Amino acid sequence: MDLKGKKILITGGAGFLGSFFIEELLRRGIERSNITVPLREEYDLTGWDACARAVKGQDVVVHLAAKVGGIGFNRESPGELFYDNLMMGAQMMEASRQAGVAKFVGVATICAYPKFTPVPFKEEDIWNGYPEETNAPYGLAKKMLLVQANAYRAQYGMDAITLFPVNLYGPRDNFDPESSHVVPALIRKIAEAKREGRAYVEVWGTGTPTREFLYVEDAARGIALATEQYGKPDPVNLGSGMEISIKDLATLIARLMDFEGELRWDASKPDGQPRRLLDVSRAEREFGFRAATDFEEGLKRTIEWYQGPAK
């Protein structure tokens, strides 16, 4: 699909990933006037009327909107995470179908994978077990995008695709201590420890789980490529193909921030999923996507943004 001249609606377009996705579209020659972002103040996408209003006259819908947070937020608000994400996805896709939208791009989450998925995670393993418990309500709600997309493709011939990005990081991320993910949470903790002259930072869990991270600009490019070039029912992973333990991640961030204090691990707090590493070969094969940003370089940019005047 050539996106030039198309009316494109981006839910979550004012958020972290959404802002970079809009910049990616502009780099590809899409006119800003053809991009619509339904702001939360005017469109509560958990309600049907807002979804129906939002999709009117659109050619492409890219559904990035999500209620999301780290392990603590997942433990405290599982019902909210399940309901809001399920309703937003289901209603946005149904409203898009009713409005005759030409393409729907659902962006799900790696949290949808089973807790003990063989590493690297292959798309065909996505149904072989239950997700890690603290992530399950959010992960399963977003996983329904895949079920709905394939059901609508089968019954209505709708061009709906589903992407499964790994943990994202980068400038403009959410650094709120109540709801942030691991990279921004560690950056903030270490920055505060340095500012207050503390000799240690307390980190949740044991540090042994592994994670894979994808720089936000790479993710935006991957979603744009899929929107243009992919039109199959099979889910597609978006990742970098690298794996790092939380302990090594924390040590690396501490080094990049010149923090010489101690990292203290609170093993009474949950670790989350034991390992995360995606098989990213399908994305490269189907639409030529490969992550381009070196992890350490991406972390430096993220730290600089947090510490700089743009904060």
Stockholm file with secondary structure:
# STOCKHOLM 1.0

chainA/1-311         MDLKGKKILITGGAGFLGSFFIEELLRRGIERSNITVPLREEYDLTGWDACARAVKGQDVVVHLAAKVGGIGFNRESPGELFYDNLMMGAQMMEASRQAGVAKFVGVATICAYPKFTPVPFKEEDIWNGYPEETNAPYGLAKKMLLVQANAYRAQYGMDAITLFPVNLYGPRDNFDPESSHVVPALIRKIAEAKREGRAYVEVWGTGTPTREFLYVEDAARGIALATEQYGKPDPVNLGSGMEISIKDLATLIARLMDFEGELRWDASKPDGQPRRLLDVSRAEREFGFRAATDFEEGLKRTIEWYQGPAK
#=GR chainA/1-311 SS CCCTTCCEEEETTTSHHHHHHHHHHHHTTCCGGGEECCCTTTCCTTSHHHHHHHHTTCSEEEECCCCCCCHHHHHHCHHHHHHHHHHHHHHHHHHHHHHTCSEEEEECCGGGSBTTCCSSBCGGGTTSSCBCTTTHHHHHHHHHHHHHHHHHHHHHCCCEEEEEECEEECTTCCCCTTTCCHHHHHHHHHHHHHHHTCSEEEEESCSCCEECEEEHHHHHHHHHHHHHHCCCSSCEEECCSCCEEHHHHHHHHHHHTTCCSEEEEETTSCCCSSCCCBCCHHHHHHHCCCCCSCHHHHHHHHHHHHHSTTC
#=GC SS_cons         CCCTTCCEEEETTTSHHHHHHHHHHHHTTCCGGGEECCCTTTCCTTSHHHHHHHHTTCSEEEECCCCCCCHHHHHHCHHHHHHHHHHHHHHHHHHHHHHTCSEEEEECCGGGSBTTCCSSBCGGGTTSSCBCTTTHHHHHHHHHHHHHHHHHHHHHCCCEEEEEECEEECTTCCCCTTTCCHHHHHHHHHHHHHHHTCSEEEEESCSCCEECEEEHHHHHHHHHHHHHHCCCSSCEEECCSCCEEHHHHHHHHHHHTTCCSEEEEETTSCCCSSCCCBCCHHHHHHHCCCCCSCHHHHHHHHHHHHHSTTC
//
